[in-house]
Structure formats: structure tokens, C-alpha cells
């Protein structure tokens, strides 16, 4: 599927590759044309820009930008787009998606369950893997 944003420039970032899509928007690999480095550029869907969940996301962006830790992706910036959406640029991390390679998780019949701790662990693992997909 051809993505019409590939090759376009948003605020000095040339979009080069679509990396993934989630409920809030699409993530691309983009090239910062002045700094000459690759970044992850997340475009938030314009229709979500006034949603309550988006306002919470915007607050979380500000908090994430203030964190300087080697285990947390660095947020470089955020701004509005011409079409009413918002974009976020952050450190591009090479590697596989967190959910890659995990076998599909299924819940066992209660009589065969290994206990509530196992069920919670599986549920938590699934949540972490799916939350990292854009």
C-alpha cells in the first residue's frame, strides 16, 4: 500500500518510511534535514486533537520530554500540523517491536489454569506488547 506522506516534508523532517500505526496515529522514520539525523515521527490523527484522551496524551508528551534516562526514548519536539493534527518527534530506536516473536496468548480453561498470578502475568505481557505498537 502506497503512503502519500512518504517523501513529504513536515517542519524540516522528510518522511522516509512508515513504521507502524496505532489508535492515535501513524509512526514514520523521518530525516531531520538540518540536523541530518533519523527520528521517529508520530502523526496524531487530526480528528483526535480535541479529544479528552488526546489532551491526556499531550500532558504525557510534556512529561516524557522532561525525562532524561537511557531506558526511555527521548522526545525531541512536538508541534501542530497544517491539517489540524499534531506530530511528535522522538529518538528512533533500531530493533524489533516489543510484541515481535511472542506467541499468541490464550486463556486456559479455569479448571486447567495455573493460577491467578499466571493469568495476570499473561495479561500484563500482552498489554505491554500491544501498547508499544505505535
N, C-alpha and C positions, 0 to 999 in steps of 0.2 A: 504494500500500500504506500503510495507516494504521500509524503507530508509536505504541504505547501510552505511550511515555515523553514524547511531546510534551505540554507543559503541566504536567508534574510538576516538583516541586522537589527537588533533591538538595543538601543542605547550603548553602542560601541561593542556589542557582543554578536559575533556571527554564529548563527545556529548551524551546527555541522551534523549532528546525529541525534535521532530520537532514542532515548534510553529506556523510557517506560512511561506508564500512565496510571493514575490512581483517581480516587474520588475527587480530589481537589484540583487536579490539573495534570499537565504533562511535563516530564523532565527530559531535558536535552543536554548533550555535550555541546558547549559553545566555546568559541575562541574570543577572549578579550583582546581586541585589536590593538589597543595601546600598550597594555602590559605584556602582550604576546604569551598568554598562558591559557590553558583549558580550564573551564569551570563547569559546574553543573548549574544549569539554568532551569528553574521550575516556573512554568507559566500557570498561574492560578486562573481558573475559568472565570470570565467576566461576570457571569450570572451569579457567582458566589461572592462577589466582592462586597455585598451589603448584608450577607447572611450572618447570623449570630455566631455560627461555628467559625466563619472566616475571621470575625473580629477576635475570637479567642486565638486563632492561628496567628494573626498579626501580633498579638501580645507575646506569643511563644517565640515568634521570629526575633523580637527585640531581646528577649531573654537569652535565646541561643546565640545571638550576635555578641552578647557580653561575656560568653564563656570562652575561656582560652585553655583548652585541655587537649592533650594529644589523642584522647579517646573520643572526642566529639568533633564532628565535622564543623569546620569554620564557616560562618556566614560572612560573605563579603559585602553584600548590599541588597537592597530591595527598592523598587520604585513602581510607579503606575505605568501602564502601557497606554498607547493611543486609543485602544478599543475599550477602555474602562476596566481592564483586568489589572493584575499585579504580577510582577515577576520577582523572583528571589534568586540571587547567585550565591553559590557556596563552593567550598572545596570539592573538587572532583576526586573521588577515591576509586582507584582501579581495583577490580576484583569481581567476584560473583555476587549476585543478590543474596541477601540473607536467607531466603527461602529455597535457594537453589540446592538441589540434591536431597532435600528432605522427602521422605516417603509420605504419601498421603496419610493423614491421621484419621483413624476411625474410632469411634467409641465402642467399647465392648459391651456386650450384654451385661446388665448389672450382676447376674449370677457368676459371671466369669471375670469380673473386674478385679484388678489388683489393689483396689482401694481408692479412697477419695484423693489421696496425695498424688497418685499416678494420673488420675483424671485431671486434676488441677495442673500438673506439670505439662501434660499434653496440650491442654487448653492454652496455657501460658506460652508454650513454644509456638503454637500456631499463631497466636496473637502477635508475638514479636516478629515472626517471619512475614506475616501479611502487612503489618504496619510499616515495614521498611520498603514496601513496594510503591514508591512514589508517594 
